[in-house]
């Protein structure tokens, strides 16, 4: 049984050699070459994208994350959320204080006249 398979494979290789094509063990179809070319094109596109330089805030955040992972500091993402929440609370308190200090709007004169009649 094994000799029949080997003989058939040898026959295919001989026919391919006579036809001038390369078919046989280790050679894949045409689609494989297209996939590899697509991968190469995709890799070139990725390298062409210019990365923006890191800002000081980005670098600070990266350092804080590194220190947190090493066990030397608070979670930086939680600290950012805490800062945003406290800033929001201050803003709301200032808005409430400004609203309380502002005089109440006067009633419209036409509405006041209609109510007195």
N, CA, C and O atoms as CSV, one atom per row, in Angstrom:
chain,resi,resn,atom,element,x,y,z
A,1,UNK,N,N,0.808,-1.193,0.000
A,1,UNK,CA,C,0.000,0.000,0.000
A,1,UNK,C,C,0.861,1.271,0.000
A,1,UNK,O,O,0.518,2.241,-0.676
A,2,UNK,N,N,1.954,1.278,0.735
A,2,UNK,CA,C,2.795,2.471,0.785
A,2,UNK,C,C,3.501,2.694,-0.549
A,2,UNK,O,O,3.728,3.835,-0.952
A,3,UNK,N,N,3.836,1.643,-1.210
A,3,UNK,CA,C,4.544,1.793,-2.481
A,3,UNK,C,C,3.639,2.393,-3.550
A,3,UNK,O,O,4.108,3.096,-4.445
A,4,UNK,N,N,2.346,2.113,-3.455
A,4,UNK,CA,C,1.416,2.686,-4.430
A,4,UNK,C,C,1.337,4.206,-4.259
A,4,UNK,O,O,1.300,4.946,-5.241
A,5,UNK,N,N,1.312,4.667,-2.992
A,5,UNK,CA,C,1.248,6.101,-2.726
A,5,UNK,C,C,2.522,6.791,-3.213
A,5,UNK,O,O,2.472,7.866,-3.811
A,6,UNK,N,N,3.662,6.152,-2.946
A,6,UNK,CA,C,4.940,6.731,-3.369
A,6,UNK,C,C,5.032,6.781,-4.888
A,6,UNK,O,O,5.533,7.747,-5.462
A,7,UNK,N,N,4.547,5.742,-5.517
A,7,UNK,CA,C,4.586,5.699,-6.983
A,7,UNK,C,C,3.672,6.774,-7.573
A,7,UNK,O,O,4.017,7.413,-8.566
A,8,UNK,N,N,2.511,6.967,-6.957
A,8,UNK,CA,C,1.584,7.992,-7.444
A,8,UNK,C,C,2.178,9.380,-7.262
A,8,UNK,O,O,2.046,10.234,-8.139
A,9,UNK,N,N,2.832,9.610,-6.128
A,9,UNK,CA,C,3.451,10.903,-5.866
A,9,UNK,C,C,4.582,11.158,-6.846
A,9,UNK,O,O,4.734,12.272,-7.348
A,10,UNK,N,N,5.379,10.129,-7.119
A,10,UNK,CA,C,6.486,10.274,-8.062
A,10,UNK,C,C,5.944,10.574,-9.454
A,10,UNK,O,O,6.529,11.359,-10.200
A,11,UNK,N,N,4.832,9.949,-9.796
A,11,UNK,CA,C,4.216,10.196,-11.106
A,11,UNK,C,C,3.733,11.633,-11.222
A,11,UNK,O,O,3.893,12.254,-12.273
A,12,UNK,N,N,3.144,12.171,-10.158
A,12,UNK,CA,C,2.669,13.555,-10.162
A,12,UNK,C,C,3.837,14.529,-10.308
A,12,UNK,O,O,3.752,15.515,-11.040
A,13,UNK,N,N,4.918,14.237,-9.605
A,13,UNK,CA,C,6.088,15.115,-9.683
A,13,UNK,C,C,6.676,15.093,-11.086
A,13,UNK,O,O,7.065,16.131,-11.621
A,14,UNK,N,N,6.738,13.909,-11.677
A,14,UNK,CA,C,7.297,13.786,-13.026
A,14,UNK,C,C,6.412,14.532,-14.028
A,14,UNK,O,O,6.927,15.194,-14.930
A,15,UNK,N,N,5.098,14.434,-13.882
A,15,UNK,CA,C,4.181,15.118,-14.792
A,15,UNK,C,C,4.301,16.630,-14.622
A,15,UNK,O,O,4.262,17.374,-15.602
A,16,UNK,N,N,4.448,17.082,-13.377
A,16,UNK,CA,C,4.592,18.511,-13.123
A,16,UNK,C,C,5.899,19.028,-13.694
A,16,UNK,O,O,5.946,20.133,-14.234
A,17,UNK,N,N,6.967,18.235,-13.581
A,17,UNK,CA,C,8.263,18.645,-14.106
A,17,UNK,C,C,8.199,18.737,-15.626
A,17,UNK,O,O,8.789,19.635,-16.226
A,18,UNK,N,N,7.491,17.814,-16.235
A,18,UNK,CA,C,7.364,17.825,-17.693
A,18,UNK,C,C,6.541,19.032,-18.153
A,18,UNK,O,O,6.805,19.599,-19.213
A,19,UNK,N,N,5.565,19.413,-17.372
A,19,UNK,CA,C,4.714,20.540,-17.728
A,19,UNK,C,C,5.372,21.873,-17.394
A,19,UNK,O,O,4.909,22.925,-17.834
A,20,UNK,N,N,6.435,21.829,-16.627
A,20,UNK,CA,C,7.147,23.055,-16.276
A,20,UNK,C,C,6.561,23.769,-15.069
A,20,UNK,O,O,6.887,24.931,-14.827
A,21,UNK,N,N,5.711,23.107,-14.312
A,21,UNK,CA,C,5.153,23.705,-13.098
A,21,UNK,C,C,5.768,23.040,-11.897
A,21,UNK,O,O,6.311,21.938,-11.976
A,22,UNK,N,N,5.672,23.729,-10.787
A,22,UNK,CA,C,6.273,23.187,-9.569
A,22,UNK,C,C,5.151,22.733,-8.652
A,22,UNK,O,O,4.583,23.542,-7.919
A,23,UNK,N,N,4.840,21.496,-8.683
A,23,UNK,CA,C,3.818,20.923,-7.814
A,23,UNK,C,C,4.436,19.733,-7.111
A,23,UNK,O,O,5.256,19.012,-7.680
A,24,UNK,N,N,4.046,19.545,-5.911
A,24,UNK,CA,C,4.563,18.407,-5.166
A,24,UNK,C,C,4.618,18.730,-3.698
A,24,UNK,O,O,3.968,19.667,-3.233
A,25,UNK,N,N,5.383,17.965,-2.971
A,25,UNK,CA,C,5.467,18.111,-1.528
A,25,UNK,C,C,6.100,19.452,-1.166
A,25,UNK,O,O,7.144,19.824,-1.702
A,26,UNK,N,N,5.454,20.170,-0.251
A,26,UNK,CA,C,6.005,21.417,0.246
A,26,UNK,C,C,5.582,22.645,-0.541
A,26,UNK,O,O,5.880,23.761,-0.117
A,27,UNK,N,N,4.904,22.488,-1.662
A,27,UNK,CA,C,4.476,23.626,-2.453
A,27,UNK,C,C,2.985,23.810,-2.239
A,27,UNK,O,O,2.202,22.872,-2.383
A,28,UNK,N,N,2.608,25.024,-1.895
A,28,UNK,CA,C,1.199,25.300,-1.629
A,28,UNK,C,C,0.595,26.037,-2.806
A,28,UNK,O,O,1.304,26.476,-3.712
A,29,UNK,N,N,-0.707,26.166,-2.785
A,29,UNK,CA,C,-1.425,26.789,-3.891
A,29,UNK,C,C,-1.133,28.266,-4.033
A,29,UNK,O,O,-0.408,28.852,-3.229
A,30,UNK,N,N,-1.706,28.859,-5.063
A,30,UNK,CA,C,-1.473,30.269,-5.361
A,30,UNK,C,C,-2.005,31.190,-4.274
A,30,UNK,O,O,-1.449,32.265,-4.049
A,31,UNK,N,N,-3.055,30.793,-3.612
A,31,UNK,CA,C,-3.675,31.641,-2.593
A,31,UNK,C,C,-2.725,31.905,-1.441
A,31,UNK,O,O,-2.776,32.975,-0.835
A,32,UNK,N,N,-1.868,30.960,-1.128
A,32,UNK,CA,C,-0.918,31.133,-0.029
A,32,UNK,C,C,0.003,32.319,-0.311
A,32,UNK,O,O,0.289,33.112,0.586
A,33,UNK,N,N,0.467,32.439,-1.557
A,33,UNK,CA,C,1.340,33.543,-1.921
A,33,UNK,C,C,0.634,34.884,-1.805
A,33,UNK,O,O,1.245,35.874,-1.401
A,34,UNK,N,N,-0.639,34.926,-2.153
A,34,UNK,CA,C,-1.422,36.157,-2.059
A,34,UNK,C,C,-1.573,36.567,-0.599
A,34,UNK,O,O,-1.467,37.748,-0.270
A,35,UNK,N,N,-1.820,35.601,0.270
A,35,UNK,CA,C,-1.966,35.904,1.694
A,35,UNK,C,C,-0.673,36.490,2.246
A,35,UNK,O,O,-0.701,37.437,3.032
A,36,UNK,N,N,0.448,35.934,1.839
A,36,UNK,CA,C,1.726,36.438,2.338
A,36,UNK,C,C,1.972,37.858,1.841
A,36,UNK,O,O,2.500,38.691,2.578
A,37,UNK,N,N,1.596,38.137,0.601
A,37,UNK,CA,C,1.766,39.494,0.081
A,37,UNK,C,C,0.881,40.474,0.838
A,37,UNK,O,O,1.294,41.594,1.138
A,38,UNK,N,N,-0.344,40.042,1.146
A,38,UNK,CA,C,-1.243,40.905,1.903
A,38,UNK,C,C,-0.678,41.198,3.283
A,38,UNK,O,O,-0.784,42.320,3.778
A,39,UNK,N,N,-0.080,40.192,3.902
A,39,UNK,CA,C,0.522,40.400,5.222
A,39,UNK,C,C,1.663,41.408,5.137
A,39,UNK,O,O,1.808,42.265,6.009
A,40,UNK,N,N,2.471,41.303,4.082
A,40,UNK,CA,C,3.589,42.224,3.924
A,40,UNK,C,C,3.080,43.656,3.721
A,40,UNK,O,O,3.637,44.603,4.275
A,41,UNK,N,N,2.015,43.803,2.920
A,41,UNK,CA,C,1.442,45.131,2.698
A,41,UNK,C,C,0.880,45.706,3.992
A,41,UNK,O,O,1.047,46.891,4.283
A,42,UNK,N,N,0.212,44.850,4.763
A,42,UNK,CA,C,-0.357,45.312,6.030
A,42,UNK,C,C,0.758,45.738,6.984
A,42,UNK,O,O,0.622,46.733,7.697
A,43,UNK,N,N,1.851,44.991,6.999
A,43,UNK,CA,C,2.969,45.339,7.873
A,43,UNK,C,C,3.572,46.677,7.463
A,43,UNK,O,O,3.955,47.473,8.320
A,44,UNK,N,N,3.660,46.932,6.155
A,44,UNK,CA,C,4.203,48.208,5.687
A,44,UNK,C,C,3.283,49.357,6.077
A,44,UNK,O,O,3.757,50.427,6.458
A,45,UNK,N,N,1.969,49.145,5.986
A,45,UNK,CA,C,1.026,50.187,6.359
A,45,UNK,C,C,1.152,50.524,7.837
A,45,UNK,O,O,1.080,51.692,8.219
A,46,UNK,N,N,1.342,49.499,8.673
A,46,UNK,CA,C,1.467,49.729,10.104
A,46,UNK,C,C,2.715,50.541,10.436
A,46,UNK,O,O,2.686,51.380,11.336
A,47,UNK,N,N,3.795,50.301,9.726
A,47,UNK,CA,C,5.029,51.018,10.028
A,47,UNK,C,C,4.965,52.460,9.541
A,47,UNK,O,O,5.678,53.316,10.064
A,48,UNK,N,N,4.118,52.744,8.545
A,48,UNK,CA,C,4.024,54.096,8.025
A,48,UNK,C,C,3.269,55.030,8.953
A,48,UNK,O,O,3.456,56.245,8.888
A,49,UNK,N,N,2.418,54.486,9.817
A,49,UNK,CA,C,1.654,55.325,10.731
A,49,UNK,C,C,2.607,56.003,11.711
A,49,UNK,O,O,3.357,55.340,12.429
A,50,UNK,N,N,2.565,57.304,11.728
A,50,UNK,CA,C,3.433,58.047,12.634
A,50,UNK,C,C,2.784,58.103,14.011
A,50,UNK,O,O,1.625,58.495,14.154
A,51,UNK,N,N,3.540,57.711,15.004
A,51,UNK,CA,C,3.028,57.757,16.372
A,51,UNK,C,C,3.230,59.168,16.916
A,51,UNK,O,O,4.265,59.796,16.693
A,52,UNK,N,N,2.231,59.644,17.625
A,52,UNK,CA,C,2.338,60.957,18.233
A,52,UNK,C,C,3.302,60.871,19.418
A,52,UNK,O,O,3.300,59.880,20.148
A,53,UNK,N,N,4.105,61.881,19.605
A,53,UNK,CA,C,5.002,61.853,20.762
A,53,UNK,C,C,4.189,61.920,22.053
A,53,UNK,O,O,3.164,62.599,22.123
A,54,UNK,N,N,4.653,61.221,23.049
A,54,UNK,CA,C,3.944,61.166,24.325
A,54,UNK,C,C,4.001,62.523,25.018
A,54,UNK,O,O,5.036,63.189,25.036
A,55,UNK,N,N,2.872,62.913,25.583
A,55,UNK,CA,C,2.829,64.171,26.331
A,55,UNK,C,C,3.336,63.922,27.750
A,55,UNK,O,O,3.525,62.781,28.171
A,56,UNK,N,N,3.544,64.992,28.455
A,56,UNK,CA,C,4.035,64.873,29.830
A,56,UNK,C,C,3.011,64.138,30.698
A,56,UNK,O,O,3.382,63.343,31.562
A,57,UNK,N,N,1.724,64.406,30.466
A,57,UNK,CA,C,0.679,63.734,31.244
A,57,UNK,C,C,0.665,62.232,30.961
A,57,UNK,O,O,0.475,61.424,31.870
A,58,UNK,N,N,0.871,61.864,29.682
A,58,UNK,CA,C,0.912,60.448,29.327
A,58,UNK,C,C,2.084,59.747,30.013
A,58,UNK,O,O,1.944,58.636,30.524
A,59,UNK,N,N,3.222,60.401,30.017
A,59,UNK,CA,C,4.405,59.820,30.661
A,59,UNK,C,C,4.214,59.693,32.170
A,59,UNK,O,O,4.622,58.701,32.774
A,60,UNK,N,N,3.587,60.710,32.775
A,60,UNK,CA,C,3.323,60.650,34.214
A,60,UNK,C,C,2.380,59.496,34.543
A,60,UNK,O,O,2.579,58.781,35.526
A,61,UNK,N,N,1.354,59.322,33.714
A,61,UNK,CA,C,0.396,58.240,33.935
A,61,UNK,C,C,1.081,56.877,33.786
A,61,UNK,O,O,0.842,55.960,34.571
A,62,UNK,N,N,1.928,56.762,32.776
A,62,UNK,CA,C,2.640,55.503,32.554
A,62,UNK,C,C,3.549,55.181,33.742
A,62,UNK,O,O,3.631,54.029,34.169
A,63,UNK,N,N,4.229,56.194,34.273
A,63,UNK,CA,C,5.110,55.983,35.426
A,63,UNK,C,C,4.292,55.601,36.658
A,63,UNK,O,O,4.702,54.728,37.423
A,64,UNK,N,N,3.147,56.240,36.857
A,64,UNK,CA,C,2.301,55.927,38.004
A,64,UNK,C,C,1.761,54.501,37.910
A,64,UNK,O,O,1.680,53.800,38.918
A,65,UNK,N,N,1.392,54.071,36.701
A,65,UNK,CA,C,0.923,52.686,36.517
A,65,UNK,C,C,2.041,51.697,36.830
A,65,UNK,O,O,1.811,50.668,37.464
A,66,UNK,N,N,3.254,52.018,36.377
A,66,UNK,CA,C,4.401,51.144,36.642
A,66,UNK,C,C,4.650,51.024,38.144
A,66,UNK,O,O,4.864,49.926,38.659
A,67,UNK,N,N,4.621,52.158,38.840
A,67,UNK,CA,C,4.869,52.133,40.284
A,67,UNK,C,C,3.752,51.385,41.014
A,67,UNK,O,O,4.013,50.673,41.984
A,68,UNK,N,N,2.507,51.545,40.550
A,68,UNK,CA,C,1.386,50.834,41.187
A,68,UNK,C,C,1.541,49.327,41.023
A,68,UNK,O,O,1.294,48.569,41.961
A,69,UNK,N,N,1.946,48.893,39.839
A,69,UNK,CA,C,2.147,47.458,39.611
A,69,UNK,C,C,3.273,46.920,40.477
A,69,UNK,O,O,3.257,45.760,40.889
A,70,UNK,N,N,4.255,47.780,40.750
A,70,UNK,CA,C,5.380,47.363,41.592
A,70,UNK,C,C,5.027,47.436,43.074
A,70,UNK,O,O,5.839,47.059,43.919
A,71,UNK,N,N,3.820,47.918,43.403
A,71,UNK,CA,C,3.396,47.984,44.803
A,71,UNK,C,C,3.848,49.242,45.505
A,71,UNK,O,O,3.937,49.261,46.732
A,72,UNK,N,N,4.138,50.298,44.757
A,72,UNK,CA,C,4.656,51.527,45.354
A,72,UNK,C,C,3.755,52.720,45.100
A,72,UNK,O,O,4.244,53.786,44.726
A,73,UNK,N,N,2.500,52.575,45.286
A,73,UNK,CA,C,1.647,53.738,45.104
A,73,UNK,C,C,0.212,53.345,44.837
A,73,UNK,O,O,-0.101,52.176,44.609
A,74,UNK,N,N,-0.666,54.355,44.871
A,74,UNK,CA,C,-2.089,54.077,44.640
A,74,UNK,C,C,-2.355,53.790,43.163
A,74,UNK,O,O,-1.518,54.043,42.296
A,75,UNK,N,N,-3.527,53.263,42.914
A,75,UNK,CA,C,-3.937,52.995,41.543
A,75,UNK,C,C,-4.129,54.335,40.830
A,75,UNK,O,O,-4.977,55.126,41.243
A,76,UNK,N,N,-3.368,54.609,39.774
A,76,UNK,CA,C,-3.458,55.921,39.130
A,76,UNK,C,C,-4.803,56.175,38.463
A,76,UNK,O,O,-5.265,57.316,38.424
A,77,UNK,N,N,-5.434,55.138,37.942
A,77,UNK,CA,C,-6.732,55.324,37.299
A,77,UNK,C,C,-7.785,55.722,38.332
A,77,UNK,O,O,-8.652,56.551,38.054
A,78,UNK,N,N,-7.708,55.134,39.509
A,78,UNK,CA,C,-8.643,55.479,40.576
A,78,UNK,C,C,-8.355,56.901,41.063
A,78,UNK,O,O,-9.283,57.646,41.377
A,79,UNK,N,N,-7.089,57.277,41.126
A,79,UNK,CA,C,-6.729,58.625,41.557
A,79,UNK,C,C,-7.263,59.671,40.573
A,79,UNK,O,O,-7.721,60.735,40.988
A,80,UNK,N,N,-7.205,59.374,39.278
A,80,UNK,CA,C,-7.733,60.301,38.271
A,80,UNK,C,C,-9.239,60.460,38.455
A,80,UNK,O,O,-9.758,61.575,38.410
A,81,UNK,N,N,-9.941,59.345,38.663
A,81,UNK,CA,C,-11.387,59.412,38.877
A,81,UNK,C,C,-11.731,60.202,40.134
A,81,UNK,O,O,-12.682,60.984,40.142
A,82,UNK,N,N,-10.949,59.995,41.203
A,82,UNK,CA,C,-11.175,60.740,42.445
A,82,UNK,C,C,-10.991,62.245,42.225
A,82,UNK,O,O,-11.777,63.048,42.726
A,83,UNK,N,N,-9.954,62.620,41.478
A,83,UNK,CA,C,-9.703,64.032,41.193
A,83,UNK,C,C,-10.844,64.644,40.378
A,83,UNK,O,O,-11.283,65.762,40.648
A,84,UNK,N,N,-11.320,63.892,39.373
A,84,UNK,CA,C,-12.427,64.388,38.552
A,84,UNK,C,C,-13.696,64.547,39.378
A,84,UNK,O,O,-14.438,65.514,39.201
A,85,UNK,N,N,-13.947,63.604,40.277
A,85,UNK,CA,C,-15.141,63.672,41.119
A,85,UNK,C,C,-15.068,64.864,42.060
A,85,UNK,O,O,-16.058,65.576,42.226
A,86,UNK,N,N,-13.918,65.095,42.677
A,86,UNK,CA,C,-13.804,66.229,43.591
A,86,UNK,C,C,-13.921,67.551,42.834
A,86,UNK,O,O,-14.505,68.504,43.349
A,87,UNK,N,N,-13.372,67.623,41.616
A,87,UNK,CA,C,-13.511,68.842,40.815
A,87,UNK,C,C,-14.975,69.074,40.448
A,87,UNK,O,O,-15.433,70.217,40.437
A,88,UNK,N,N,-15.707,68.016,40.152
A,88,UNK,CA,C,-17.127,68.137,39.826
A,88,UNK,C,C,-17.917,68.629,41.040
A,88,UNK,O,O,-18.792,69.485,40.910
A,89,UNK,N,N,-17.605,68.085,42.218
A,89,UNK,CA,C,-18.308,68.509,43.435
A,89,UNK,C,C,-18.062,69.980,43.731
A,89,UNK,O,O,-18.985,70.685,44.138
A,90,UNK,N,N,-16.839,70.457,43.536
A,90,UNK,CA,C,-16.516,71.864,43.747
A,90,UNK,C,C,-17.301,72.720,42.761
A,90,UNK,O,O,-17.841,73.762,43.133
A,91,UNK,N,N,-17.365,72.289,41.517
A,91,UNK,CA,C,-18.093,73.034,40.492
A,91,UNK,C,C,-19.584,73.131,40.833
A,91,UNK,O,O,-20.188,74.194,40.689
A,92,UNK,N,N,-20.172,72.025,41.281
A,92,UNK,CA,C,-21.591,72.013,41.647
A,92,UNK,C,C,-21.831,72.918,42.851
A,92,UNK,O,O,-22.823,73.646,42.885
A,93,UNK,N,N,-20.940,72.883,43.835
A,93,UNK,CA,C,-21.093,73.722,45.023
A,93,UNK,C,C,-21.002,75.201,44.652
A,93,UNK,O,O,-21.772,76.013,45.165
A,94,UNK,N,N,-20.069,75.559,43.767
A,94,UNK,CA,C,-19.947,76.950,43.333
A,94,UNK,C,C,-21.188,77.397,42.566
A,94,UNK,O,O,-21.645,78.529,42.728
A,95,UNK,N,N,-21.735,76.514,41.734
A,95,UNK,CA,C,-22.936,76.857,40.972
A,95,UNK,C,C,-24.126,77.056,41.912
A,95,UNK,O,O,-24.935,77.958,41.694
A,96,UNK,N,N,-24.242,76.233,42.947
A,96,UNK,CA,C,-25.334,76.364,43.906
A,96,UNK,C,C,-25.183,77.656,44.704
A,96,UNK,O,O,-26.165,78.345,44.980
A,97,UNK,N,N,-23.944,77.977,45.071
A,97,UNK,CA,C,-23.697,79.205,45.828
A,97,UNK,C,C,-24.018,80.424,44.963
A,97,UNK,O,O,-24.595,81.391,45.460
A,98,UNK,N,N,-23.656,80.396,43.684
A,98,UNK,CA,C,-23.933,81.516,42.790
A,98,UNK,C,C,-25.432,81.661,42.551
A,98,UNK,O,O,-25.939,82.777,42.433
A,99,UNK,N,N,-26.129,80.558,42.483
A,99,UNK,CA,C,-27.575,80.588,42.278
A,99,UNK,C,C,-28.286,81.170,43.497
A,99,UNK,O,O,-29.254,81.918,43.359
A,100,UNK,N,N,-27.804,80.826,44.682
A,100,UNK,CA,C,-28.414,81.336,45.909
A,100,UNK,C,C,-28.128,82.830,46.072
A,100,UNK,O,O,-28.971,83.561,46.592
A,101,UNK,N,N,-26.976,83.286,45.646
A,101,UNK,CA,C,-26.614,84.696,45.789
A,101,UNK,C,C,-27.305,85.570,44.750
A,101,UNK,O,O,-27.488,86.764,44.986
A,102,UNK,N,N,-27.685,85.021,43.628
A,102,UNK,CA,C,-28.334,85.803,42.578
A,102,UNK,C,C,-29.756,86.156,43.004
A,102,UNK,O,O,-30.449,85.339,43.611
A,103,UNK,N,N,-30.192,87.384,42.681
A,103,UNK,CA,C,-31.568,87.767,43.057
A,103,UNK,C,C,-32.580,86.964,42.243
A,103,UNK,O,O,-32.317,86.561,41.110
A,104,UNK,N,N,-33.731,86.746,42.849
A,104,UNK,CA,C,-34.787,86.005,42.173
A,104,UNK,C,C,-35.302,86.857,41.022
A,104,UNK,O,O,-35.408,88.075,41.164
A,105,UNK,N,N,-35.621,86.254,39.901
A,105,UNK,CA,C,-36.108,87.034,38.763
A,105,UNK,C,C,-37.461,87.653,39.095
A,105,UNK,O,O,-38.320,87.011,39.700
A,106,UNK,N,N,-37.636,88.893,38.697
A,106,UNK,CA,C,-38.891,89.618,38.961
A,106,UNK,C,C,-39.988,89.055,38.077
A,106,UNK,O,O,-39.730,88.592,36.966
A,107,UNK,N,N,-41.211,89.099,38.577
A,107,UNK,CA,C,-42.348,88.626,37.800
A,107,UNK,C,C,-42.559,89.558,36.630
A,107,UNK,O,O,-42.251,90.747,36.713
A,108,UNK,N,N,-43.073,89.034,35.558
A,108,UNK,CA,C,-43.285,89.846,34.364
A,108,UNK,C,C,-44.379,90.894,34.644
A,108,UNK,O,O,-45.358,90.585,35.324
A,109,UNK,N,N,-44.234,92.090,34.146
A,109,UNK,CA,C,-45.228,93.144,34.418
A,109,UNK,C,C,-46.605,92.792,33.876
A,109,UNK,O,O,-47.602,93.116,34.522
A,110,UNK,N,N,-46.705,92.151,32.732
A,110,UNK,CA,C,-48.001,91.811,32.152
A,110,UNK,C,C,-48.707,90.776,33.028
A,110,UNK,O,O,-49.925,90.834,33.197
A,111,UNK,N,N,-47.967,89.856,33.570
A,111,UNK,CA,C,-48.545,88.834,34.425
A,111,UNK,C,C,-49.002,89.459,35.752
A,111,UNK,O,O,-50.024,89.063,36.312
A,112,UNK,N,N,-48.246,90.424,36.238
A,112,UNK,CA,C,-48.602,91.095,37.485
A,112,UNK,C,C,-49.868,91.937,37.290
A,112,UNK,O,O,-50.717,91.988,38.180
A,113,UNK,N,N,-49.997,92.581,36.159
A,113,UNK,CA,C,-51.161,93.402,35.869
A,113,UNK,C,C,-52.404,92.551,35.728
A,113,UNK,O,O,-53.481,92.939,36.181
A,114,UNK,N,N,-52.266,91.408,35.112
A,114,UNK,CA,C,-53.412,90.516,34.917
A,114,UNK,C,C,-53.862,89.941,36.251
A,114,UNK,O,O,-55.055,89.705,36.445
A,115,UNK,N,N,-52.968,89.719,37.141
A,115,UNK,CA,C,-53.313,89.147,38.450
A,115,UNK,C,C,-54.004,90.185,39.321
A,115,UNK,O,O,-54.847,89.824,40.141
A,116,UNK,N,N,-53.672,91.467,39.168
A,116,UNK,CA,C,-54.283,92.509,40.002
A,116,UNK,C,C,-55.685,92.887,39.533
A,116,UNK,O,O,-56.447,93.452,40.318
A,117,UNK,N,N,-56.046,92.606,38.318
A,117,UNK,CA,C,-57.378,92.967,37.826
A,117,UNK,C,C,-58.428,92.068,38.272
A,117,UNK,O,O,-59.594,92.261,37.928
